[in-house]
Amino acid sequence: RTLLVPVTATRRKITMKLLHMFRPLVGVLPTVAPPKGKVPFPEKIQYSFLCLLLYCVCSNMPLYGIERAIPQNDPFYWMRIILASNRGTLMELGITPIISAGMVLQLLAGSRTIQFNQSNKEDRVLFATALKASGIAFTFFTAAAYVFSGMYGPLSTLGMGNAILIIVQLSFAGIMLIMLDELLQKGYGMGSGINLFIAAHICENVLWSAFSPTTVTTAGGTEFEGAVWSFFHLLFTRKNKITALRLALYRSNLPNVTNLMATLLIFLLCIYFQGWKVVIPVKYQRYRGQEGKYPIKFFYTGNMPVVLLTALISNIYFASQIFYSNEPSNIFAKILGVWERGENGQTVPTSGLCYYLSPPTSMLSIIYDPFHFLFYLLFVCTACAVFSKAWTEISHTTARDVARQLTQQQISVRGMREQATANLLKRYIPIAAALGGMCIGLLTVVADLIGAIGSGTGILMAVTIIYDYYESYMKEQMAGMGIDLAKMGLQ
């Protein structure tokens, strides 16, 4: 027993040193000063709108130094909507470096590799500095990897000058995205910048697929890209109304009305499940006789399981693409994934791990390859459940942590002490985290199968983010009317 003391002390020193390594960067890295007082709600709307406008401008501004016709070798085309990324623009990387850096640091903190005390101001500053420095480092690394892996063509054709210029542009845009996210999170805007950019990118894609006025020349003639305009255009211009209706509902080369209806169905299902919650009656010691309710949502961890799953798959895809493009005959590269050009002109995995991690494209694909569907279904549901459970540990929202936070806020379950409250919360929080994450994974697979616009993962993320913004808006409105949210159990 006495031999364990120096080992524990040595480990504590090592973990503390890991976080203190970032202390010299505290005054060096760019940072956003916190607001001096509470920012009024109209100003939060203005800051959020300006940040969103700047993101939209950058996501449509092409990179300087690349060819106009970018090679259609884009293995991330179906995940770009989720990662707030746009091919060939300043937002090529999207939120991938930020999410990857945050995931690594949160896992290190959750596994106690890095000792992080949330109540200690110095630890919070050091952890925020470490997160920002890691995000910048991931941005530089990802930008360089994109260029040198041939995402914009061979380096010999591109030229070293253009290559460096592209890396600088991508890095600058990534750092700007980090600063915009910090600006909103420090209280100037509503919620997180990352969530705002994801929701905006997904909604933009859905609205464009539904109402795009662009015309496309196909084998059957000229058609509108937008599903709604195409529906009316086909019905009014085609003589055979049955064929026109079938084409508007089931055309495969462009968005159709069935995709739009599937998207609406997934939206409604997500909103329905968002209302599922268990309400625990509590009382406030600060206000004698005042009682309230503490809700535990079915989607307890929100959209974090989907975000972490997307980040994991995107990194696996990226590594597989690099290995296979350089050594296609290598056995390890083939195990990770074999990539070939598909019918839509995009490079898709046809075998290997990446193939089984990709969503089935249609209901017919289940018949052709049922093992692929079963593997993808089990992987997504299991991974979302595991990520959801792990996130409760990482974010300190387990039953034990919540019971401690309620005690610190002088809130208690009627007739129970802290330990009894923790035991009561253990009946609901672990189950809500696991089942909620599994349900999110199942909805993702269903949305992919029925052809929802923007992928099932994207729709789920958009709904959860918009719902969180709606709740924040309602809290701000109630606080503006002088309603005490603490007494109502809303804080």
N, C-alpha and C positions, 0 to 999 in steps of 0.2 A: 504493500500500500504506500509506503514511503517512497518507493522508486518512481511512482507515477507523478509526483509533484514536479520535479524538474522537467520532465517531458512535457507536461501540460503548460508549465511556465514558458518553456522554449517555444512551443507551438503558438502560444498567445503572442509572444514577441515577434515571431515570424509573420503572423497574420496582421499584426498591427503595422509592421514595417511595410507590408504590401500596400496598404492604404496610404501610409505616410510618404511613400515614394512620390506621390502626386502633389505634395505640399509645395515644392518650388514652382508649380504651374498655376497656383491659385491666383497670383497677380499678373500672370502672363497671358493666359487665354482670354479671348474676348468674352465679355459677359454682359448681361442685361441687368441694370440696377432695379431693385424691387420698387414698386410704387410707394410713395410716402404715406398714402392713405388709401382708403377703399375706393376703387375705381367705380364711378357710376355705371349703371347698366347700359345706357346709350353709348358711352365711350367704349365699353367692352364690345358692343356690336360693331362700332367703327373700326377698332383695332382688328377684330376678327375678319371683317370684310376686306380691309387693306392687305392683311397677310394672305388671304385667299386670292385676292386679285394679283398680288405679286407672284404667287405660286402658279396661277393660271397663265400668266405672261411667260414665265420661265418654261412651263411645260409645253408651250407652243413656239418657243424660240429655238431654231435649229442650231446645232453645234457648228462652229466655224472650223473648217479644215477637213471635213469629211465630204465624200462624194454625195451628190444629190440622190442618186439611186443607191441606197444602202443595201448591201447584200441581204437577202431574205433569210439569213441564218440567225433566227431569233428563237432560241429554245424557251424564252420566258414570255412569249406573246400572250399566253392565257393567264399569266400571273401578274402582268403589268398593271392591270386594273386594280389588283389588291395591294400592290406595292406602291401605288401612286406614281407610277413610272410611265414615261412616254418615249418611244423609240426615236433616237436620233436628235433629241432635244437636250436642253440643259438639265432637265429632270430625268435623264436616262437612268440614273441610279435609284431615284425615288427615295423611299424611306429604308431601303435595304441595309445600308451601313448603320443607321441609327438603331434599327431593331436588332441587328446582329450584335452590336456593341452592348446594348442594354440587356439582351438575353444572356450574354456571357457574364457580365458583371452581376446580374441578379442571381444567376446560378451559383456564382462564387460566393455571394453574400448568403444565399439560402443554405449552402453547404458548409457555412462557417469558415470557408477558406479565407475570406476577408471578414474581419470583425467590424460590424457596422451597427452602431447604436443610434436608432432613429431619434431618441430624445436628446442626444448630444449634438450641440450646434456645430462644433468643429468636425465631427464625423459626417454630418450632413453636407457641410461645405466640401470636405475632401472627397466624399462619394460623388457629389455632383461634378466636381472637377475631373475625377477619374472617368465618369461617364462621358463628359464632353471630350476629353482627350482621346478616349477610346473611339468615340464616334468619328472624330477627325481622322484618326489613324486608319480606321476601317474605310473611310471615304477615299483617302489617298490610295490605299491598297486595292480597293475594288476598282477605282478608276484606272489604275495602272494595269490591273489584271484584264479589264475589258479591252484596253487598247492592244496589249501585247499578246492576247489570246486570239486576235483576229476578228473581233466583233465588228470592226469597221473596215475589214479587208486586210490583206497581207501588209506587214510592216514595211516591206520593201517598196510597195506601191504607195503606201500612205506617207512615208518619209518621217525621219526622226523629228524634224521641226514641227510638223503637224501633230505627231503623236504627243509630244510634250505639251503643245497648245491645247489639245483635247483633254489631257489629264488635268491641266490647270483649270479649264472651264468646268469640268465635272466636279473637281474638288471645291472650287469656289461656290458652285451651286449647292453642293452638299453641306458646306459650312453655313451658308445662308439659311438652309432649311433647318439646321440645328438651332440657329439663333432665333428664327421665327417661332419654332416650337417652344424655346425657352421664354420668349416674350409673352406668349399666350399662357404658359403654365405659371408664370410669376404673378398672374392676376390681372394683366392688362386685357386679356380676352376671355372667351368662354372655353374652358376645358383645355384639352391638349391640341397642339397644332397638328400632330401626326394624325389624330382621329379626324380633324377637320379636313385635311388634305385627302385622306382615304375616302371619306364620305363624299366629298365634292367630286373626286375622280370617278367614283362608281356611279353616282347620280348623273354625271355628265354623259357617261357611256350609255346608260339606260335611256336617257332622254334623246340622245342622238340616234340610237338604234330605233327608237319609236317614231321620231318626228324629223329625221334627216331629210332635207329637200334635195339632196344630191341624187342625180340620176346615174344609173349604171347600165351599160349595154350588155345584154346577155344573149344566149342562143335564141330565146323566145321573143326578144325585142327589148325595148327600153323600159326599165323599171326604176321606181324610186327606192333608195336605200332604206328609208324609214318604213317601218312595218305598217304604221297607220295610213300614211299617204299612199303606200303601195296597195293597201287593201281597197281604198276607194278608186284609185287609178285603174287597177285591174278590172274591177267590177263595171266601171263606166266605159272602158275602152275595148274590152274583149267581148266578142260576140257570144262565145260559149261561156255562160255565167257559171256553170258547174266547174269547168276547168279553171276559170279565173278564181273562184272561191277556193278550190283545192290548192292552187298555186299560192294564194295569199296566206293560207293557213299553214302550208307545209313546205314552202320553198326552202331548199337546203343551202343555197349559196349566199343568201342574205337573210337578215332578221325577218321573222315572220310573226303573224298574229299569235300563233301558238306559243312561241317563245315569250311574247309579251304577257299573255295570260298566265303562263307558268311563273314568270317573274312576280306578277301581282299576287298569285297564290302563295308564293314563298314569303312575300312581304307580310301578308295577312297572318300566316302561320307564325312568323317570328313575333309579330306584335301580340298575337294571342298568348304565346308562351311567355312573353315578357311580363304579362299580368299575373303569372303564377308565382305565388309567394306564401310563405308561412309567417303569420303575425304573432309575435310574442308580446304579451302585455308587460309593461315596465312601469316603474314609478320613479319620480325625480326627487332626490333628497333636497335639492336646492329650493324646490317649490313644494311646500308641504301640501299633501293631498292631491297634487297634480299627477295624473297618470297619462301614459302614452302607449305607443305601439312601436316595436322594433321589427321591421320586415326583413325576412331572409328570402331573397329571390331564387327562383329555380335556376336562372342563368346567373349563378352566384359570382362567377369571375368574368362575366360580360363576354367580350369578344377576344380576350387574351388567349384562350386555347387556339383559336383560328389564326391569330397573328403569329404565335410561336410556331404553329405547324407550317404556315406559309413560309416563314423565315427558314425553317429547317429544310423544307423541300427545295426552296430556291437555292440554298447553298449546296445541296447535293447535286442539283441540276447543273449549277455552275462548275463544280469540280468535275463532274462527269463529262461535260462539254469540252473542258480544257484537255482532259486526259485523252478523250477519244479523237479530238481534232489533231493532236500531236502524235499519238501512238494508237492508231485504230486496230492494230493487230495484237496489242497487249491484252493478256487475259484479264488483268485487273480492270482495264478500261471497258472490256466487254461485259464484265460482271456488273459494273456500275451502270452501263447503258450503251446500247448501239443506236446511233442517230442516223435517220434518213429523212429525205425531203418528202413531206406528205402531199395530199391532194390540194391543200390550200396554199402550197408554196412554202410553208413553214417547216423547219426542221423539228421532227418529233422523235421520241424514243420508241423503238420497235421491239426491243428486248432488254433484259437486264433489270436491275433494281429500279431505275428511273421509269421504265415502262409500267411496272406494277405500282409505282407511286403516282402515276398520272391518272386522271379521272376517265372513266369510260365515256366515249363520245355520244352514245345513243343507247336506246333500249336494245337494238339489234346486236350491239357489241357484247351484251350479256350472253346471248345465245352463241355467238361465235367464240367467245373466250370467257366462260363462267368463272374460271379460277382467277383471272385478272379482277373481275368484279368483286368476288368474295375477299380476295386479299386486300383490295383497296378499301372495301367497306370495313373490314376488321381493323385495318391499320388506322384509318381516319377516326373511327369511333374510339378505339383504344388510346390512340395518341392524344386526342382531345380530352378524354377523361383523365389520363395521366398528367398532361400539361395543366389541366384545371386544378387537380389536387396539388400539384407541385407549386402552382402559382399562389395558393393560399399560404403555403409555407414561406415562399419568397417575399410576398407582399405583406406578411404578418397579419393575415385575416383568418387564421385558424380559430377554432372554438376557444382555445385557451387565450389567444391574443385578443379576441373580441371581448371575452369576459373581463380581461384586465383593463381594456380601454373603457368599458362601461363603468367599471369600478372607479377609474380615475376621473370620469366625468360625473361621478356621483349619481349614476343610473343603475338600478338593480331590478331584477325580476322579483315580482312580489313574493315575499316570504322566503327568499333564497339568498345565501351568501355567495361569494365569488366562486368557490369550488363547485357548489351546487349549480350555479349558473353555467359554468363551463361544461358540466356534465349534461345539462339540458341542451346547450348549443351543440354538443357532440352528436346529438340525435339527428340534427338537421343539416348543419353546415357541411360535414364530409359527404353526406348523401347528395345534397344539392350541388356540390362542386363536381362530384363524379358523374351523377346522372345528367346534370345540366350540360357538362362538357360532352358527354356521349350523345345527348340529344342534338347539340349543335353539329357534331360530326355527322349524325344521321341525316339531318336536314341538308347539310352540305352535299352529301351523296345524292339525295333525292332531287335536289335542285339541278345538279349536273345531269342527271338522267333524263329529266323532263325538259331540259334545254332552256333553263332560265338564263336571261341575258346577263352577261358579266360574271358568270360562274356562281355556283352555290355559295362558295366561300365569300365572294364579294358582296352578294346580297345580304348574307347574315351580318357581315361587318357593317354594312351601311345601315341596316335596321337598328342594330344595337347602338351604334354611334348616334344616330338621329334621335333615338329614344332617350339616350342619356342627355343630349342637348335639350330635349323637350323638358325633362325633369329639372335640369339646371335653370331653364327659363321660368318654369313655374315657381321654383324656389325664390328666384330673384324678384318675381312679381309679388309673391306673398310677403317677402321681406320689405319690399318697397311700400306695401300697404300697412306695415307696422305689425304684422303677425309674427309672433315669436315661434320660430321654427323648432327650437329646442323643446318647447312645451308640447309641440305636436309630434315629436319623434321623427322629424325629417332631417335632422343633422346628426 
